[in-house]
């Protein structure tokens, strides 16, 4: 497995996990503490960086 597939797979899994967690919390009307939202924000930022790095490395 090459580097491009690993970065793409990692960013896809991170995005999927965050999306599912946010949807579940939204439908269940669960109020998450601010530190959890901060962790979600940091993980989403890392995910965005991984996507950008993956896009730049392919060209």
ZADO-1210 file (C-alpha; in nm, 4 decimals, padded with zeros to 6 digits):
<atoms>
<atom x="00.0000" y="00.0000" z="00.0000" code="UNK" pos="1"/>
<atom x="00.1520" y="00.3275" z="-00.1024" code="UNK" pos="2"/>
<atom x="00.1605" y="00.6566" z="00.0850" code="UNK" pos="3"/>
<atom x="-00.1300" y="00.8120" z="-00.1060" code="UNK" pos="4"/>
<atom x="-00.3704" y="00.5338" z="-00.0171" code="UNK" pos="5"/>
<atom x="-00.2737" y="00.5418" z="00.3517" code="UNK" pos="6"/>
<atom x="-00.3260" y="00.9187" z="00.3804" code="UNK" pos="7"/>
<atom x="-00.6549" y="00.9013" z="00.1913" code="UNK" pos="8"/>
<atom x="-00.7799" y="00.6088" z="00.3972" code="UNK" pos="9"/>
<atom x="-00.6817" y="00.7790" z="00.7233" code="UNK" pos="10"/>
<atom x="-00.8546" y="01.1053" z="00.6364" code="UNK" pos="11"/>
<atom x="-01.1641" y="00.9194" z="00.5189" code="UNK" pos="12"/>
<atom x="-01.1928" y="00.7194" z="00.8401" code="UNK" pos="13"/>
<atom x="-01.1412" y="01.0294" z="01.0558" code="UNK" pos="14"/>
<atom x="-01.4075" y="01.2198" z="00.8637" code="UNK" pos="15"/>
<atom x="-01.6506" y="00.9298" z="00.8860" code="UNK" pos="16"/>
<atom x="-01.6053" y="00.8872" z="01.2608" code="UNK" pos="17"/>
<atom x="-01.6488" y="01.2577" z="01.3345" code="UNK" pos="18"/>
<atom x="-01.9542" y="01.2787" z="01.1080" code="UNK" pos="19"/>
<atom x="-02.1237" y="00.9807" z="01.2686" code="UNK" pos="20"/>
<atom x="-02.0514" y="01.1118" z="01.6198" code="UNK" pos="21"/>
<atom x="-02.1945" y="01.4551" z="01.5369" code="UNK" pos="22"/>
<atom x="-02.5062" y="01.3072" z="01.3752" code="UNK" pos="23"/>
<atom x="-02.5711" y="01.0775" z="01.6719" code="UNK" pos="24"/>
<atom x="-02.5273" y="01.3639" z="01.9179" code="UNK" pos="25"/>
<atom x="-02.7566" y="01.5844" z="01.7105" code="UNK" pos="26"/>
<atom x="-03.0390" y="01.3307" z="01.6802" code="UNK" pos="27"/>
<atom x="-03.0130" y="01.2156" z="02.0417" code="UNK" pos="28"/>
<atom x="-03.0018" y="01.5791" z="02.1599" code="UNK" pos="29"/>
<atom x="-02.6909" y="01.5093" z="02.3637" code="UNK" pos="30"/>
<atom x="-02.5173" y="01.8159" z="02.4977" code="UNK" pos="31"/>
<atom x="-02.1447" y="01.7548" z="02.4685" code="UNK" pos="32"/>
<atom x="-01.9009" y="01.9447" z="02.6880" code="UNK" pos="33"/>
<atom x="-01.6825" y="02.2097" z="02.5276" code="UNK" pos="34"/>
<atom x="-01.3600" y="02.0043" z="02.5532" code="UNK" pos="35"/>
<atom x="-01.5195" y="01.7318" z="02.3393" code="UNK" pos="36"/>
<atom x="-01.6156" y="01.9885" z="02.0753" code="UNK" pos="37"/>
<atom x="-01.2589" y="02.1222" z="02.0915" code="UNK" pos="38"/>
<atom x="-01.1268" y="01.7714" z="02.0240" code="UNK" pos="39"/>
<atom x="-01.3708" y="01.7370" z="01.7315" code="UNK" pos="40"/>
<atom x="-01.2473" y="02.0694" z="01.5912" code="UNK" pos="41"/>
<atom x="-00.8808" y="01.9698" z="01.6197" code="UNK" pos="42"/>
<atom x="-00.9448" y="01.6315" z="01.4576" code="UNK" pos="43"/>
<atom x="-01.1384" y="01.7979" z="01.1731" code="UNK" pos="44"/>
<atom x="-00.8499" y="02.0404" z="01.1226" code="UNK" pos="45"/>
<atom x="-00.6039" y="01.7505" z="01.1059" code="UNK" pos="46"/>
<atom x="-00.8370" y="01.5778" z="00.8608" code="UNK" pos="47"/>
<atom x="-00.8418" y="01.8868" z="00.6380" code="UNK" pos="48"/>
<atom x="-00.4616" y="01.9024" z="00.6445" code="UNK" pos="49"/>
<atom x="-00.4395" y="01.5348" z="00.5483" code="UNK" pos="50"/>
<atom x="-00.6758" y="01.5901" z="00.2565" code="UNK" pos="51"/>
<atom x="-00.4733" y="01.8895" z="00.1340" code="UNK" pos="52"/>
<atom x="-00.1441" y="01.6998" z="00.1686" code="UNK" pos="53"/>
<atom x="-00.2903" y="01.4045" z="-00.0181" code="UNK" pos="54"/>
<atom x="-00.4168" y="01.6289" z="-00.2994" code="UNK" pos="55"/>
<atom x="-00.0809" y="01.8068" z="-00.3350" code="UNK" pos="56"/>
<atom x="00.1218" y="01.4854" z="-00.3289" code="UNK" pos="57"/>
<atom x="-00.0775" y="01.3338" z="-00.6168" code="UNK" pos="58"/>
<atom x="00.0133" y="01.6201" z="-00.8549" code="UNK" pos="59"/>
</atoms>
